[in-house]
Amino acid sequence: MREPILKAVANPPKILWGPFLPVLLNFGLQFPFMFIFIGTFNMNPLIFIMLIVLGHIAIVLVGAKEPHIGNMIQAFGMANKTSTNLYPTKGNKFAP
């Protein structure tokens, strides 16, 4: 195998030292809430910026321990489906 393939598998993509997917989720959820609360309640944006930074620091710490957390989130989303059983049995059966 070539080195770039191994490097891509061993080092998942990062944004500002954090795993790609959790950082995007953090920014994608907190920025709209920040603008909604600033526009609706005329709140100070420094509160939200500090929350965004603290959330990012937490994501970076989790990403340092488990760098593939983004892939784990994607796999959980794909595998978290319940199956319908053909016969009434206890629990989920993936094969009839």
Biopython code that builds the backbone (N, CA, C, O; Angstrom):
import numpy as np
from Bio.PDB.StructureBuilder import StructureBuilder

atoms = [
    (1, "MET", "N", (0.830, -1.188, 0.000)),
    (1, "MET", "CA", (0.000, 0.000, 0.000)),
    (1, "MET", "C", (0.871, 1.248, 0.000)),
    (1, "MET", "O", (2.009, 1.249, 0.470)),
    (2, "ARG", "N", (0.302, 2.279, -0.533)),
    (2, "ARG", "CA", (1.037, 3.530, -0.589)),
    (2, "ARG", "C", (0.935, 4.270, 0.736)),
    (2, "ARG", "O", (0.012, 4.047, 1.520)),
    (3, "GLU", "N", (1.877, 5.133, 0.969)),
    (3, "GLU", "CA", (1.912, 5.876, 2.225)),
    (3, "GLU", "C", (0.737, 6.830, 2.407)),
    (3, "GLU", "O", (0.225, 6.911, 3.523)),
    (4, "PRO", "N", (0.265, 7.571, 1.378)),
    (4, "PRO", "CA", (-0.868, 8.483, 1.604)),
    (4, "PRO", "C", (-2.126, 7.769, 2.094)),
    (4, "PRO", "O", (-2.883, 8.328, 2.888)),
    (5, "ILE", "N", (-2.358, 6.529, 1.628)),
    (5, "ILE", "CA", (-3.530, 5.799, 2.086)),
    (5, "ILE", "C", (-3.390, 5.479, 3.571)),
    (5, "ILE", "O", (-4.336, 5.660, 4.337)),
    (6, "LEU", "N", (-2.225, 5.009, 3.975)),
    (6, "LEU", "CA", (-2.007, 4.709, 5.384)),
    (6, "LEU", "C", (-2.106, 5.966, 6.235)),
    (6, "LEU", "O", (-2.645, 5.931, 7.342)),
    (7, "LYS", "N", (-1.588, 7.074, 5.722)),
    (7, "LYS", "CA", (-1.630, 8.319, 6.482)),
    (7, "LYS", "C", (-3.077, 8.798, 6.653)),
    (7, "LYS", "O", (-3.440, 9.299, 7.718)),
    (8, "ALA", "N", (-3.899, 8.648, 5.616)),
    (8, "ALA", "CA", (-5.299, 9.071, 5.710)),
    (8, "ALA", "C", (-6.072, 8.207, 6.690)),
    (8, "ALA", "O", (-6.955, 8.707, 7.388)),
    (9, "VAL", "N", (-5.758, 6.923, 6.757)),
    (9, "VAL", "CA", (-6.456, 6.037, 7.690)),
    (9, "VAL", "C", (-5.977, 6.271, 9.112)),
    (9, "VAL", "O", (-6.777, 6.283, 10.047)),
    (10, "ALA", "N", (-4.676, 6.456, 9.276)),
    (10, "ALA", "CA", (-4.118, 6.614, 10.620)),
    (10, "ALA", "C", (-4.419, 7.986, 11.212)),
    (10, "ALA", "O", (-4.591, 8.111, 12.425)),
    (11, "ASN", "N", (-4.486, 9.013, 10.375)),
    (11, "ASN", "CA", (-4.738, 10.371, 10.847)),
    (11, "ASN", "C", (-6.029, 10.898, 10.223)),
    (11, "ASN", "O", (-5.995, 11.437, 9.117)),
    (12, "PRO", "N", (-7.159, 10.757, 10.904)),
    (12, "PRO", "CA", (-8.409, 11.266, 10.336)),
    (12, "PRO", "C", (-8.367, 12.792, 10.232)),
    (12, "PRO", "O", (-7.570, 13.429, 10.920)),
    (13, "PRO", "N", (-9.216, 13.392, 9.379)),
    (13, "PRO", "CA", (-9.174, 14.843, 9.185)),
    (13, "PRO", "C", (-9.526, 15.605, 10.461)),
    (13, "PRO", "O", (-10.336, 15.160, 11.275)),
    (14, "LYS", "N", (-8.895, 16.755, 10.606)),
    (14, "LYS", "CA", (-9.102, 17.580, 11.792)),
    (14, "LYS", "C", (-9.368, 19.031, 11.387)),
    (14, "LYS", "O", (-8.898, 19.497, 10.350)),
    (15, "ILE", "N", (-10.123, 19.725, 12.219)),
    (15, "ILE", "CA", (-10.342, 21.162, 12.082)),
    (15, "ILE", "C", (-9.936, 21.786, 13.404)),
    (15, "ILE", "O", (-10.522, 21.477, 14.442)),
    (16, "LEU", "N", (-8.949, 22.654, 13.379)),
    (16, "LEU", "CA", (-8.457, 23.320, 14.602)),
    (16, "LEU", "C", (-8.159, 22.299, 15.702)),
    (16, "LEU", "O", (-8.610, 22.462, 16.836)),
    (17, "TRP", "N", (-7.418, 21.270, 15.383)),
    (17, "TRP", "CA", (-6.951, 20.208, 16.279)),
    (17, "TRP", "C", (-8.051, 19.288, 16.803)),
    (17, "TRP", "O", (-7.786, 18.469, 17.684)),
    (18, "GLY", "N", (-9.260, 19.396, 16.296)),
    (18, "GLY", "CA", (-10.359, 18.547, 16.737)),
    (18, "GLY", "C", (-10.858, 17.668, 15.600)),
    (18, "GLY", "O", (-10.657, 18.007, 14.434)),
    (19, "PRO", "N", (-11.502, 16.551, 15.910)),
    (19, "PRO", "CA", (-12.052, 15.678, 14.867)),
    (19, "PRO", "C", (-13.074, 16.417, 14.008)),
    (19, "PRO", "O", (-13.822, 17.263, 14.498)),
    (20, "PHE", "N", (-13.092, 16.084, 12.733)),
    (20, "PHE", "CA", (-13.845, 16.831, 11.737)),
    (20, "PHE", "C", (-15.342, 16.912, 12.033)),
    (20, "PHE", "O", (-15.886, 18.012, 12.130)),
    (21, "LEU", "N", (-16.016, 15.776, 12.178)),
    (21, "LEU", "CA", (-17.469, 15.759, 12.332)),
    (21, "LEU", "C", (-17.951, 16.403, 13.637)),
    (21, "LEU", "O", (-18.882, 17.207, 13.591)),
    (22, "PRO", "N", (-17.356, 16.084, 14.811)),
    (22, "PRO", "CA", (-17.834, 16.747, 16.031)),
    (22, "PRO", "C", (-17.611, 18.261, 16.032)),
    (22, "PRO", "O", (-18.418, 19.008, 16.585)),
    (23, "VAL", "N", (-16.520, 18.711, 15.416)),
    (23, "VAL", "CA", (-16.271, 20.159, 15.360)),
    (23, "VAL", "C", (-17.315, 20.824, 14.470)),
    (23, "VAL", "O", (-17.834, 21.886, 14.813)),
    (24, "LEU", "N", (-17.627, 20.213, 13.337)),
    (24, "LEU", "CA", (-18.663, 20.784, 12.480)),
    (24, "LEU", "C", (-20.021, 20.796, 13.170)),
    (24, "LEU", "O", (-20.778, 21.758, 13.037)),
    (25, "LEU", "N", (-20.332, 19.734, 13.906)),
    (25, "LEU", "CA", (-21.594, 19.714, 14.656)),
    (25, "LEU", "C", (-21.619, 20.810, 15.721)),
    (25, "LEU", "O", (-22.639, 21.472, 15.913)),
    (26, "ASN", "N", (-20.503, 20.997, 16.408)),
    (26, "ASN", "CA", (-20.415, 22.032, 17.443)),
    (26, "ASN", "C", (-20.648, 23.414, 16.841)),
    (26, "ASN", "O", (-21.486, 24.173, 17.328)),
    (27, "PHE", "N", (-19.911, 23.740, 15.786)),
    (27, "PHE", "CA", (-20.059, 25.053, 15.167)),
    (27, "PHE", "C", (-21.425, 25.202, 14.499)),
    (27, "PHE", "O", (-22.042, 26.265, 14.569)),
    (28, "GLY", "N", (-21.894, 24.137, 13.852)),
    (28, "GLY", "CA", (-23.162, 24.200, 13.139)),
    (28, "GLY", "C", (-24.372, 24.345, 14.040)),
    (28, "GLY", "O", (-25.404, 24.861, 13.611)),
    (29, "LEU", "N", (-24.261, 23.896, 15.285)),
    (29, "LEU", "CA", (-25.369, 24.058, 16.224)),
    (29, "LEU", "C", (-25.258, 25.334, 17.052)),
    (29, "LEU", "O", (-26.263, 25.999, 17.304)),
    (30, "GLN", "N", (-24.051, 25.678, 17.473)),
    (30, "GLN", "CA", (-23.919, 26.801, 18.396)),
    (30, "GLN", "C", (-23.977, 28.164, 17.716)),
    (30, "GLN", "O", (-24.466, 29.118, 18.320)),
    (31, "PHE", "N", (-23.496, 28.291, 16.480)),
    (31, "PHE", "CA", (-23.570, 29.597, 15.812)),
    (31, "PHE", "C", (-25.005, 30.024, 15.526)),
    (31, "PHE", "O", (-25.341, 31.178, 15.793)),
    (32, "PRO", "N", (-25.875, 29.157, 14.996)),
    (32, "PRO", "CA", (-27.266, 29.618, 14.811)),
    (32, "PRO", "C", (-27.954, 29.989, 16.124)),
    (32, "PRO", "O", (-28.690, 30.974, 16.185)),
    (33, "PHE", "N", (-27.711, 29.192, 17.186)),
    (33, "PHE", "CA", (-28.305, 29.551, 18.480)),
    (33, "PHE", "C", (-27.777, 30.893, 18.978)),
    (33, "PHE", "O", (-28.517, 31.676, 19.572)),
    (34, "MET", "N", (-26.500, 31.152, 18.734)),
    (34, "MET", "CA", (-25.926, 32.426, 19.149)),
    (34, "MET", "C", (-26.638, 33.577, 18.439)),
    (34, "MET", "O", (-27.034, 34.548, 19.085)),
    (35, "PHE", "N", (-26.805, 33.481, 17.123)),
    (35, "PHE", "CA", (-27.440, 34.569, 16.383)),
    (35, "PHE", "C", (-28.921, 34.697, 16.730)),
    (35, "PHE", "O", (-29.456, 35.805, 16.752)),
    (36, "ILE", "N", (-29.586, 33.578, 17.000)),
    (36, "ILE", "CA", (-30.997, 33.643, 17.398)),
    (36, "ILE", "C", (-31.148, 34.361, 18.731)),
    (36, "ILE", "O", (-32.010, 35.229, 18.874)),
    (37, "PHE", "N", (-30.313, 34.006, 19.713)),
    (37, "PHE", "CA", (-30.413, 34.637, 21.029)),
    (37, "PHE", "C", (-29.955, 36.087, 20.999)),
    (37, "PHE", "O", (-30.501, 36.913, 21.732)),
    (38, "ILE", "N", (-28.973, 36.419, 20.176)),
    (38, "ILE", "CA", (-28.560, 37.814, 20.062)),
    (38, "ILE", "C", (-29.678, 38.641, 19.448)),
    (38, "ILE", "O", (-29.964, 39.744, 19.913)),
    (39, "GLY", "N", (-30.315, 38.112, 18.398)),
    (39, "GLY", "CA", (-31.382, 38.865, 17.739)),
    (39, "GLY", "C", (-32.655, 38.930, 18.557)),
    (39, "GLY", "O", (-33.348, 39.946, 18.536)),
    (40, "THR", "N", (-32.978, 37.864, 19.279)),
    (40, "THR", "CA", (-34.237, 37.814, 20.013)),
    (40, "THR", "C", (-34.150, 38.505, 21.365)),
    (40, "THR", "O", (-35.000, 39.329, 21.701)),
    (41, "PHE", "N", (-33.126, 38.171, 22.139)),
    (41, "PHE", "CA", (-33.031, 38.673, 23.510)),
    (41, "PHE", "C", (-31.956, 39.718, 23.708)),
    (41, "PHE", "O", (-31.733, 40.157, 24.836)),
    (42, "ASN", "N", (-31.270, 40.139, 22.626)),
    (42, "ASN", "CA", (-30.217, 41.153, 22.693)),
    (42, "ASN", "C", (-29.156, 40.776, 23.735)),
    (42, "ASN", "O", (-28.773, 41.593, 24.572)),
    (43, "MET", "N", (-28.692, 39.528, 23.666)),
    (43, "MET", "CA", (-27.705, 39.026, 24.627)),
    (43, "MET", "C", (-26.288, 39.354, 24.172)),
    (43, "MET", "O", (-26.044, 39.652, 23.003)),
    (44, "ASN", "N", (-25.371, 39.294, 25.113)),
    (44, "ASN", "CA", (-23.969, 39.561, 24.841)),
    (44, "ASN", "C", (-23.360, 38.360, 24.096)),
    (44, "ASN", "O", (-23.469, 37.232, 24.577)),
    (45, "PRO", "N", (-22.729, 38.572, 22.947)),
    (45, "PRO", "CA", (-22.171, 37.444, 22.194)),
    (45, "PRO", "C", (-20.945, 36.814, 22.853)),
    (45, "PRO", "O", (-20.565, 35.700, 22.491)),
    (46, "LEU", "N", (-20.326, 37.488, 23.797)),
    (46, "LEU", "CA", (-19.156, 36.905, 24.460)),
    (46, "LEU", "C", (-19.507, 35.640, 25.240)),
    (46, "LEU", "O", (-18.672, 34.745, 25.371)),
    (47, "ILE", "N", (-20.719, 35.557, 25.754)),
    (47, "ILE", "CA", (-21.156, 34.359, 26.468)),
    (47, "ILE", "C", (-21.144, 33.174, 25.515)),
    (47, "ILE", "O", (-20.647, 32.101, 25.858)),
    (48, "PHE", "N", (-21.687, 33.365, 24.323)),
    (48, "PHE", "CA", (-21.761, 32.279, 23.360)),
    (48, "PHE", "C", (-20.394, 31.929, 22.792)),
    (48, "PHE", "O", (-20.110, 30.760, 22.531)),
    (49, "ILE", "N", (-19.552, 32.929, 22.601)),
    (49, "ILE", "CA", (-18.212, 32.651, 22.097)),
    (49, "ILE", "C", (-17.436, 31.831, 23.121)),
    (49, "ILE", "O", (-16.688, 30.926, 22.751)),
    (50, "MET", "N", (-17.607, 32.138, 24.398)),
    (50, "MET", "CA", (-16.934, 31.346, 25.426)),
    (50, "MET", "C", (-17.483, 29.917, 25.446)),
    (50, "MET", "O", (-16.719, 28.971, 25.640)),
    (51, "LEU", "N", (-18.801, 29.744, 25.249)),
    (51, "LEU", "CA", (-19.374, 28.401, 25.186)),
    (51, "LEU", "C", (-18.866, 27.621, 23.976)),
    (51, "LEU", "O", (-18.619, 26.419, 24.065)),
    (52, "ILE", "N", (-18.713, 28.306, 22.851)),
    (52, "ILE", "CA", (-18.182, 27.654, 21.650)),
    (52, "ILE", "C", (-16.746, 27.212, 21.891)),
    (52, "ILE", "O", (-16.371, 26.100, 21.517)),
    (53, "VAL", "N", (-15.944, 28.062, 22.506)),
    (53, "VAL", "CA", (-14.544, 27.719, 22.776)),
    (53, "VAL", "C", (-14.464, 26.571, 23.780)),
    (53, "VAL", "O", (-13.675, 25.646, 23.587)),
    (54, "LEU", "N", (-15.265, 26.610, 24.848)),
    (54, "LEU", "CA", (-15.250, 25.514, 25.826)),
    (54, "LEU", "C", (-15.715, 24.198, 25.200)),
    (54, "LEU", "O", (-15.152, 23.141, 25.486)),
    (55, "GLY", "N", (-16.732, 24.260, 24.354)),
    (55, "GLY", "CA", (-17.179, 23.057, 23.657)),
    (55, "GLY", "C", (-16.104, 22.519, 22.729)),
    (55, "GLY", "O", (-15.923, 21.307, 22.613)),
    (56, "HIS", "N", (-15.389, 23.428, 22.066)),
    (56, "HIS", "CA", (-14.319, 22.991, 21.173)),
    (56, "HIS", "C", (-13.162, 22.369, 21.949)),
    (56, "HIS", "O", (-12.575, 21.382, 21.506)),
    (57, "ILE", "N", (-12.838, 22.938, 23.093)),
    (57, "ILE", "CA", (-11.774, 22.361, 23.933)),
    (57, "ILE", "C", (-12.175, 20.958, 24.380)),
    (57, "ILE", "O", (-11.341, 20.052, 24.387)),
    (58, "ALA", "N", (-13.428, 20.769, 24.749)),
    (58, "ALA", "CA", (-13.887, 19.443, 25.152)),
    (58, "ALA", "C", (-13.792, 18.457, 23.983)),
    (58, "ALA", "O", (-13.409, 17.302, 24.170)),
    (59, "ILE", "N", (-14.140, 18.917, 22.781)),
    (59, "ILE", "CA", (-14.046, 18.046, 21.609)),
    (59, "ILE", "C", (-12.597, 17.700, 21.302)),
    (59, "ILE", "O", (-12.299, 16.564, 20.932)),
    (60, "VAL", "N", (-11.695, 18.660, 21.451)),
    (60, "VAL", "CA", (-10.274, 18.394, 21.214)),
    (60, "VAL", "C", (-9.752, 17.370, 22.222)),
    (60, "VAL", "O", (-8.978, 16.486, 21.855)),
    (61, "LEU", "N", (-10.166, 17.478, 23.484)),
    (61, "LEU", "CA", (-9.722, 16.508, 24.490)),
    (61, "LEU", "C", (-10.267, 15.110, 24.192)),
    (61, "LEU", "O", (-9.542, 14.124, 24.325)),
    (62, "VAL", "N", (-11.531, 15.018, 23.794)),
    (62, "VAL", "CA", (-12.096, 13.714, 23.432)),
    (62, "VAL", "C", (-11.410, 13.180, 22.180)),
    (62, "VAL", "O", (-11.145, 11.982, 22.079)),
    (63, "GLY", "N", (-11.121, 14.065, 21.224)),
    (63, "GLY", "CA", (-10.451, 13.658, 19.994)),
    (63, "GLY", "C", (-9.019, 13.214, 20.220)),
    (63, "GLY", "O", (-8.500, 12.393, 19.464)),
    (64, "ALA", "N", (-8.372, 13.744, 21.249)),
    (64, "ALA", "CA", (-7.010, 13.298, 21.561)),
    (64, "ALA", "C", (-7.032, 11.874, 22.102)),
    (64, "ALA", "O", (-6.120, 11.089, 21.842)),
    (65, "LYS", "N", (-8.072, 11.549, 22.852)),
    (65, "LYS", "CA", (-8.188, 10.198, 23.402)),
    (65, "LYS", "C", (-8.652, 9.215, 22.332)),
    (65, "LYS", "O", (-8.124, 8.107, 22.246)),
    (66, "GLU", "N", (-9.632, 9.603, 21.516)),
    (66, "GLU", "CA", (-10.182, 8.733, 20.473)),
    (66, "GLU", "C", (-10.246, 9.521, 19.167)),
    (66, "GLU", "O", (-11.246, 10.192, 18.912)),
    (67, "PRO", "N", (-9.190, 9.458, 18.320)),
    (67, "PRO", "CA", (-9.158, 10.292, 17.112)),
    (67, "PRO", "C", (-10.202, 9.908, 16.063)),
    (67, "PRO", "O", (-10.493, 10.714, 15.179)),
    (68, "HIS", "N", (-10.765, 8.725, 16.131)),
    (68, "HIS", "CA", (-11.743, 8.282, 15.137)),
    (68, "HIS", "C", (-13.174, 8.446, 15.629)),
    (68, "HIS", "O", (-14.052, 7.684, 15.221)),
    (69, "ILE", "N", (-13.427, 9.413, 16.488)),
    (69, "ILE", "CA", (-14.761, 9.616, 17.049)),
    (69, "ILE", "C", (-15.764, 10.007, 15.961)),
    (69, "ILE", "O", (-16.940, 9.657, 16.057)),
    (70, "GLY", "N", (-15.320, 10.724, 14.933)),
    (70, "GLY", "CA", (-16.216, 11.078, 13.835)),
    (70, "GLY", "C", (-16.691, 9.857, 13.078)),
    (70, "GLY", "O", (-17.865, 9.762, 12.721)),
    (71, "ASN", "N", (-15.782, 8.915, 12.830)),
    (71, "ASN", "CA", (-16.177, 7.669, 12.160)),
    (71, "ASN", "C", (-17.097, 6.844, 13.050)),
    (71, "ASN", "O", (-18.002, 6.177, 12.550)),
    (72, "MET", "N", (-16.881, 6.881, 14.353)),
    (72, "MET", "CA", (-17.740, 6.140, 15.274)),
    (72, "MET", "C", (-19.152, 6.718, 15.277)),
    (72, "MET", "O", (-20.125, 5.967, 15.353)),
    (73, "ILE", "N", (-19.274, 8.031, 15.196)),
    (73, "ILE", "CA", (-20.594, 8.676, 15.151)),
    (73, "ILE", "C", (-21.316, 8.285, 13.863)),
    (73, "ILE", "O", (-22.509, 7.981, 13.885)),
    (74, "GLN", "N", (-20.587, 8.293, 12.730)),
    (74, "GLN", "CA", (-21.202, 7.908, 11.465)),
    (74, "GLN", "C", (-21.628, 6.444, 11.480)),
    (74, "GLN", "O", (-22.708, 6.111, 10.992)),
    (75, "ALA", "N", (-20.794, 5.569, 12.032)),
    (75, "ALA", "CA", (-21.134, 4.147, 12.081)),
    (75, "ALA", "C", (-22.337, 3.906, 12.986)),
    (75, "ALA", "O", (-23.179, 3.063, 12.678)),
    (76, "PHE", "N", (-22.429, 4.627, 14.093)),
    (76, "PHE", "CA", (-23.583, 4.483, 14.977)),
    (76, "PHE", "C", (-24.860, 4.913, 14.266)),
    (76, "PHE", "O", (-25.904, 4.282, 14.428)),
    (77, "GLY", "N", (-24.780, 5.976, 13.485)),
    (77, "GLY", "CA", (-25.957, 6.434, 12.752)),
    (77, "GLY", "C", (-26.432, 5.422, 11.733)),
    (77, "GLY", "O", (-27.636, 5.273, 11.522)),
    (78, "MET", "N", (-25.492, 4.712, 11.090)),
    (78, "MET", "CA", (-25.872, 3.716, 10.094)),
    (78, "MET", "C", (-26.351, 2.416, 10.741)),
    (78, "MET", "O", (-27.214, 1.737, 10.186)),
    (79, "ALA", "N", (-25.806, 2.064, 11.897)),
    (79, "ALA", "CA", (-26.115, 0.780, 12.520)),
    (79, "ALA", "C", (-27.255, 0.856, 13.527)),
    (79, "ALA", "O", (-27.695, -0.181, 14.024)),
    (80, "ASN", "N", (-27.738, 2.032, 13.838)),
    (80, "ASN", "CA", (-28.776, 2.188, 14.852)),
    (80, "ASN", "C", (-30.162, 2.083, 14.220)),
    (80, "ASN", "O", (-31.003, 2.965, 14.391)),
    (81, "LYS", "N", (-30.385, 1.005, 13.496)),
    (81, "LYS", "CA", (-31.685, 0.775, 12.870)),
    (81, "LYS", "C", (-32.257, -0.517, 13.432)),
    (81, "LYS", "O", (-31.545, -1.509, 13.592)),
    (82, "THR", "N", (-33.522, -0.495, 13.725)),
    (82, "THR", "CA", (-34.159, -1.706, 14.227)),
    (82, "THR", "C", (-34.699, -2.499, 13.049)),
    (82, "THR", "O", (-35.117, -1.936, 12.037)),
    (83, "SER", "N", (-34.684, -3.799, 13.197)),
    (83, "SER", "CA", (-35.184, -4.662, 12.135)),
    (83, "SER", "C", (-36.586, -5.133, 12.491)),
    (83, "SER", "O", (-36.976, -5.156, 13.658)),
    (84, "THR", "N", (-37.323, -5.503, 11.474)),
    (84, "THR", "CA", (-38.652, -6.062, 11.702)),
    (84, "THR", "C", (-38.540, -7.576, 11.594)),
    (84, "THR", "O", (-38.036, -8.101, 10.601)),
    (85, "ASN", "N", (-38.998, -8.251, 12.591)),
    (85, "ASN", "CA", (-38.937, -9.708, 12.617)),
    (85, "ASN", "C", (-40.085, -10.302, 11.811)),
    (85, "ASN", "O", (-41.207, -9.795, 11.821)),
    (86, "LEU", "N", (-39.780, -11.374, 11.124)),
    (86, "LEU", "CA", (-40.832, -12.067, 10.375)),
    (86, "LEU", "C", (-41.723, -12.878, 11.296)),
    (86, "LEU", "O", (-42.924, -13.010, 11.060)),
    (87, "TYR", "N", (-41.136, -13.410, 12.329)),
    (87, "TYR", "CA", (-41.878, -14.234, 13.285)),
    (87, "TYR", "C", (-41.828, -13.572, 14.657)),
    (87, "TYR", "O", (-40.819, -12.954, 14.996)),
    (88, "PRO", "N", (-42.876, -13.684, 15.444)),
    (88, "PRO", "CA", (-42.850, -13.061, 16.773)),
    (88, "PRO", "C", (-41.835, -13.752, 17.684)),
    (88, "PRO", "O", (-42.053, -14.880, 18.126)),
    (89, "THR", "N", (-40.740, -13.075, 17.957)),
    (89, "THR", "CA", (-39.702, -13.595, 18.841)),
    (89, "THR", "C", (-39.262, -12.487, 19.776)),
    (89, "THR", "O", (-39.646, -11.329, 19.611)),
    (90, "LYS", "N", (-38.467, -12.845, 20.742)),
    (90, "LYS", "CA", (-37.959, -11.868, 21.685)),
    (90, "LYS", "C", (-36.679, -11.249, 21.135)),
    (90, "LYS", "O", (-35.747, -11.976, 20.788)),
    (91, "GLY", "N", (-36.616, -9.948, 21.052)),
    (91, "GLY", "CA", (-35.426, -9.263, 20.573)),
    (91, "GLY", "C", (-35.450, -9.069, 19.064)),
    (91, "GLY", "O", (-36.387, -9.494, 18.388)),
    (92, "ASN", "N", (-34.416, -8.426, 18.543)),
    (92, "ASN", "CA", (-34.295, -8.166, 17.119)),
    (92, "ASN", "C", (-33.471, -9.261, 16.472)),
    (92, "ASN", "O", (-32.407, -9.627, 16.972)),
    (93, "LYS", "N", (-33.956, -9.774, 15.378)),
    (93, "LYS", "CA", (-33.227, -10.777, 14.594)),
    (93, "LYS", "C", (-32.905, -10.153, 13.237)),
    (93, "LYS", "O", (-33.794, -9.635, 12.561)),
    (94, "PHE", "N", (-31.641, -10.203, 12.845)),
    (94, "PHE", "CA", (-31.243, -9.599, 11.582)),
    (94, "PHE", "C", (-31.424, -10.554, 10.413)),
    (94, "PHE", "O", (-31.418, -10.114, 9.263)),
    (95, "ALA", "N", (-31.586, -11.844, 10.670)),
    (95, "ALA", "CA", (-31.846, -12.822, 9.621)),
    (95, "ALA", "C", (-33.146, -13.533, 9.950)),
    (95, "ALA", "O", (-33.411, -13.810, 11.120)),
    (96, "PRO", "N", (-33.981, -13.843, 8.930)),
    (96, "PRO", "CA", (-35.252, -14.513, 9.234)),
    (96, "PRO", "C", (-35.092, -15.942, 9.697)),
    (96, "PRO", "O", (-36.084, -16.613, 9.984)),
]
sb = StructureBuilder()
sb.init_structure("model")
sb.init_model(0)
sb.init_chain("A")
sb.init_seg("    ")
for serial, (resi, resn, name, xyz) in enumerate(atoms, 1):
    if name == "N":
        sb.init_residue(resn, " ", resi, " ")
    sb.init_atom(name, np.array(xyz, "f"), 0.0, 1.0, " ", f" {name:<3s}", serial, name[0])
structure = sb.get_structure()
